[in-house]
Amino acid sequence: MPIYQVAHCGLPLTVTQRDRLARGITRIHHDVTNAPEPFVRIVFQPVPFGLMYTAGELAPSIIVHGSIRDGRSEVARQQIVQRCYDLVVDVTSAAPNQVVVSIDEVPYSWIMEAGYFMPPANDTAEGAWIAQLQAAYPGDFDDWGSGGKAPEMDGDRDDQSRLQRLRRLTDRYVTLARGQGQDVRSLFGQLIDQLGPEPATEPAGSGRR
């Protein structure tokens, strides 16, 4: 359920920067709350220069606003804010006074995910909710176990888990596209075009001198 909106004006973000921010914010929310990563949504909102003001004057800014379920502790909320702030400054090299991060809480009963109302933020309720999703969507939520808690993420296992989820998502997307009579190769070609060129990489063994 958590939705993080990243509005930026006068500070354009590259595809690589967006990817790093999306992965970083997802990991931060997972680390602090142990919420399953597939439910973390990141939305980037580029704002044309001239439409964002600070103290009544035009100024470059990056604003991260997160909507999360109520019931998280004050410590957890502050950890999310601080780590997201540090991440944005690190990834974008924006000046610290150009970055704003805020969090608000939404009552769990006001939120629906995958066709089910969200549960309270506690282990028992989340476990029962995950069990509902596992029954309704066989195979899609098995990674999160019967208790509804995500496995520890680290190193190669983390990469393999993400790769497996990406493959499942791709398979579902291809099946849906074909069922609607769409040209799958054309659709993926459009996606690649939107991503733009690959960032330049230095040859192996090179580095700053």
N, C-alpha and C positions, 0 to 999 in steps of 0.2 A: 503493500500500500504506500509506503513513503514516497512522496513526490518532491523532487528537488528541481527547482527552476533556476536556471543560470541566465540572467539577463546581462548583456554586455553592450556597452556603447563607447565608441572611440578607442576600443581595445579589441580589435578583431582576433578571433581564435582560429588556429589552423585545425585541420582534421586530427592531427596528432595530439594537439593540446586538448581538444574535446574528448578524444579517447582517454587520455590520461586523467582528465577530470571526472569523466563518467565512471571509469574503473575505480578511481580513488575514492569518490564519494560513496559508491556502492560498498567498497571494502570498509570504509569508516562506519557506515551505518550497520553493517553486518558485525563488525568487531565490537561495537558498543552495545548493540541490542540483541545480537545473535539472530536477527530476522533473516529468513532465507533470501539470498541474493536475487533470485528471479523476480521478487516483488518490488525491488527498488527501481523506481522510474526516474530518469534524468531528462529534463527538457532544456534545450538551449534556445534562447530567445535573443538573437541579434537585434539591436535597436539602432536605427539610423542616427548618425550624429546630428544633434539639433533637437532631439526628443527626450534627452535625459539631462536633468539639472541637479546641481548640488549647491545649496545655499543661494538659490535663485539664479545661478550662473551655469552656462554650459560647461560640462566637465566630463572627462572620461571616467567610467565607473564599471565595476563588475559587482552585481548583486546576486547573491545566492540565497534563495528562500526555500526552506524545507517545511513541508507539512507532514507531520508524523502522528501516529496514534497517541492519544493521551495515556497517562499512566507511567511514563518514563520518569526516572528520578531527575532532580535538579542537576546532579553530578553528570548523569548520562547526557542530558541536553547540552550542558556546557562543554563536555568532551566533544560532542558532534560539532558544535559551533567552532571551537578552537581548532580542531583538526581540519575542518573544511576551510577555514580561513587560512591556515598555514599552507594547505595544499594549493589553493588558488594563487597565493603569492608566489609559491615555488614554481608552479607550472607556467604562469603567465608573466612573471617578473613585473607585475603591476606594483605600483607604489602602495605601501600599506594603507595610506589614506584614500586609495581608490577602490578598496574592497570592503563590501558589507556582507555579513552573513547573519541570517535570522532564522529562527525556528518558531513555528506555531504548532499547537496541538489540536487535533480533531477528535471528537468523541468517537470511539470505535464503532458504535452503533450507527454512525452516519456514513460508513464506508463499506462499499461492496467490492470484492475482488474475486474474479473467476466465478461470479454468480452467487457468492456467499457473503453474508455480512461478516465483517472482521470480528475476531474475538477480543476480549480484554487482553492486556499485555501481561499474561502470566502463563507459566508452563502448562498447567492443566488445560486451560481453555485453548491455548494454541495447539496442543497435542490433539485435542478432539477435532479442531478445525482442520488441521492437516490431514487427519484420517478421513474426513469428509471429502477433501479434495483428491486424495489418493483413490478413493472409491469412485468418484465421479470422473476422474481423468487418469485411467490406468497408465502407469509408467511415467507420467509427467512429473510427479512429485516424490518419487521413490528415494531420491537422493537425501531427503530430509528425515527419513526414519519414522518409526511409529510414534515417537515422542514429539515430533514436530520441531526438533532442534537440528540446526545445520551441522554438518561434520566440520571438524577442524580443517582449515585451509592452509596448506603450506607447499611451497616448492613445486616439484613435478606433479604431485597429486592434484594440486590446485589447477595447474595448466591442463592436465588430462580431463579433469572434471568439466572445466569450461569448454574444452574441445568437444566432449561428448554431448554437452547441452547444445552447443552450436550445431552439431550434426543433426540432432533430433529436431531442432528448430528449422533447419534448412529442409529436412525431409518433409516436415509438415507444410512448409511454405510451398515447396514444389508440388506436393499433392493437391493443395488448395488451388494453386494457380492453374494446374492442368485441369482440375475439375471445373474451373470457370472458363476453360478454353483459351487461356492466355499462353503466349509464347514465353516459356520459362527462360530461354537463353536471352531473349530481348530484355526481359525484366531485370535479370542479373546484370546485363550489360549497362542498363540505365543506372543501376545502383553503383557499379564501378565508376561510371562517369561522374556521378555525384560526389564520390569520395575524392576525386581529383588525383593528381600524380602522386606517386610514392615519394616520401621525403628523401632527400639526398643522404646517403650514408657514407662514412669514411671507410676506406679500405682497411681490411683486417691488419692490425699491427700499428696503424697510424694513431696519432693522438696529439694533444697539444704539446708544444715544445716551449 
